[in-house]
Amino acid sequence: MSIDFVVSALVTLLVVVDPVGLVPTFVGITHGLPRQSRRNVALRATLIATLVLVGAALIGEWLLRELSISLPAFRIAGGLLLFSIASEMVFGVRTQRQSSSAEQAIEEHVRNIAAFPLAIPLMAGPGAITATVLLAGHANGDPTRLVLLVGVIVITFAICLVTFLAAAWIARWLGATGNVVLSRLLGVILAALAVQFVIDGVRAVIAS
């Protein structure tokens, strides 16, 4: 039944994406940005992640097969890139940007962190992409179920957006010192997550 498919897909994606669990990471990544810039990051990241998973639902399996890219390889690459971001958070490194104004620099930073690491691989990572491809496979080519799956993806990331917008209140409550401490702590956690991505990818390659 379609209702069973929708419930199964929604529960699966909510568990894999974990919107609530992403809030502390969002706070750490957007530390120091103005309120409007944080909102822009949330909106951009949500849109990008939604498009990635919708694409995975519609053509993901075919595209990976045509490009000869395995999900373990995607996981390893995502882990290595995520580790570089985590190291910046831990050591407080700020990448120097050649921009004509502070506003342009902020806008460039917003675009960068919204796409990576927030949208990919934290929101639409290997796990979410794998789950989406598998759910699309369960649709068995039924257009109605594919439309429902797209709707579930939109709902999942709408929940992410709401939690991200609420993260601004968390940032104000923590204050400047609390945000700095949280950023360093989350950097360590992200580094561990990145290493786990790589380990899982290597395991999958060895197992295959």
C-alpha positions in Angstrom: 0.0 0.0 0.0 1.1 3.6 -0.7 0.6 4.7 2.9 2.9 1.9 4.1 5.5 3.0 1.6 5.2 6.7 2.7 5.5 5.8 6.4 8.5 3.5 5.8 10.2 6.1 3.6 9.6 9.0 6.1 10.8 7.0 9.1 13.9 5.8 7.2 14.9 9.3 6.0 14.3 11.0 9.3 16.4 8.4 11.1 19.2 8.6 8.5 19.3 12.4 8.1 18.6 13.1 11.9 17.4 16.8 11.7 17.7 17.3 15.5 21.1 15.8 15.6 22.3 18.3 12.9 21.4 21.3 15.0 24.6 21.5 17.1 26.7 21.0 14.0 24.8 23.8 12.3 25.4 26.1 15.2 29.1 25.3 15.2 29.6 25.7 11.4 27.7 29.0 11.3 29.4 30.4 14.4 30.2 34.1 13.9 27.8 34.7 11.0 25.1 37.4 11.2 21.6 36.1 11.8 20.5 36.7 8.2 23.5 34.8 6.9 22.7 31.9 9.1 19.2 31.9 7.7 20.6 31.9 4.2 22.9 29.0 5.0 19.9 27.0 6.3 17.8 27.8 3.2 20.6 27.1 0.7 21.7 23.9 2.4 18.1 22.6 2.6 17.5 23.3 -1.1 20.8 21.7 -2.2 20.2 18.6 0.0 16.6 18.3 -1.3 17.8 18.5 -4.9 20.5 15.9 -4.3 18.1 13.3 -2.8 15.4 14.0 -5.4 18.1 13.4 -8.0 19.1 10.2 -6.2 15.5 9.0 -6.1 15.0 9.6 -9.9 18.4 8.8 -11.5 20.8 8.0 -8.7 21.3 4.3 -9.3 21.6 4.8 -13.1 24.0 7.8 -12.7 26.4 6.0 -10.3 26.4 2.9 -12.5 27.2 5.0 -15.6 30.0 6.8 -13.9 31.3 3.6 -12.3 31.3 5.3 -8.9 30.6 3.1 -5.9 28.9 4.3 -2.7 32.0 3.2 -0.7 34.1 5.5 -2.9 31.7 8.4 -2.3 31.8 7.7 1.5 35.6 7.8 1.6 35.8 11.0 -0.4 33.2 12.6 1.7 35.0 11.6 4.9 38.3 13.0 3.7 36.7 16.3 2.8 34.7 16.5 6.0 37.9 16.0 8.0 39.4 19.1 6.5 36.5 21.2 7.6 36.6 19.6 11.1 40.3 20.5 11.5 39.4 24.1 10.7 36.7 24.1 13.4 39.1 22.6 16.0 42.0 25.0 15.4 39.9 28.0 14.6 41.4 28.4 11.2 39.8 31.0 8.9 40.4 30.6 5.2 41.6 33.9 3.7 39.3 35.0 0.9 40.2 37.6 -1.7 37.0 39.7 -1.8 36.4 43.3 -2.5 34.3 43.8 0.6 33.3 42.1 3.9 29.8 41.6 2.7 31.0 39.7 -0.4 33.3 37.6 1.8 30.4 36.6 4.0 28.2 35.8 1.0 30.9 33.6 -0.4 31.4 31.9 2.9 27.6 31.3 3.1 27.5 29.6 -0.3 30.5 27.5 0.5 29.4 26.1 3.9 25.8 25.6 2.7 27.0 23.3 0.0 29.8 21.7 1.9 29.8 20.3 4.6 26.2 21.0 5.6 24.2 19.9 2.5 26.8 17.3 1.5 27.8 15.1 3.2 26.0 15.9 6.5 22.4 16.2 5.2 22.5 14.4 1.9 25.4 12.1 2.7 26.2 8.5 1.5 23.7 7.0 4.1 20.8 9.3 2.9 21.7 8.7 -0.8 21.9 5.0 -0.3 18.6 4.9 1.6 16.9 7.0 -1.1 18.2 4.8 -3.9 16.9 1.7 -2.1 13.5 3.3 -1.5 13.3 4.3 -5.1 14.1 0.6 -5.9 11.2 -0.4 -3.7 8.9 1.8 -5.8 9.4 -0.6 -8.7 9.1 2.1 -11.3 5.6 3.1 -10.0 5.3 6.9 -10.8 2.9 7.4 -7.9 5.3 6.0 -5.4 8.2 8.0 -6.9 6.1 11.2 -6.5 5.3 10.2 -2.9 9.0 9.5 -2.2 9.9 13.0 -3.5 7.2 14.4 -1.2 8.8 12.5 1.7 12.2 14.0 0.9 10.7 17.5 0.8 9.0 16.9 4.2 12.2 15.6 5.7 14.3 18.6 4.8 11.5 21.0 5.7 11.8 19.6 9.2 15.6 20.2 8.9 15.0 23.8 7.9 12.7 24.4 10.9 15.3 23.0 13.3 18.1 25.1 11.8 16.1 28.3 12.1 15.5 27.4 15.8 19.3 27.0 16.1 19.7 30.8 16.1 18.0 30.8 19.5 20.5 28.2 20.8 23.4 30.3 19.6 22.1 33.4 21.4 21.6 31.3 24.6 25.1 29.9 24.5 26.8 33.3 24.1 30.2 34.1 22.5 32.2 31.8 24.8 29.8 29.0 24.6 29.8 29.1 20.8 33.6 29.0 20.7 33.7 26.0 23.0 30.9 24.2 21.1 32.6 24.9 17.8 35.8 23.2 19.0 34.0 20.3 20.5 31.9 19.7 17.4 35.0 19.9 15.3 36.4 16.9 17.2 33.1 15.1 16.8 33.0 15.9 13.0 36.6 14.7 12.7 35.6 11.4 14.3 32.5 11.2 12.0 34.8 11.8 9.0 37.2 9.0 10.1 34.2 6.7 10.5 33.0 7.6 7.0 36.4 6.5 5.6 36.5 3.3 7.8 33.1 2.3 6.6 34.0 3.0 3.0 37.2 0.9 3.2 35.4 -1.9 4.9 32.8 -1.9 2.2 35.5 -2.0 -0.5 37.3 -4.9 1.3 34.1 -6.8 1.7 33.2 -6.5 -1.9 
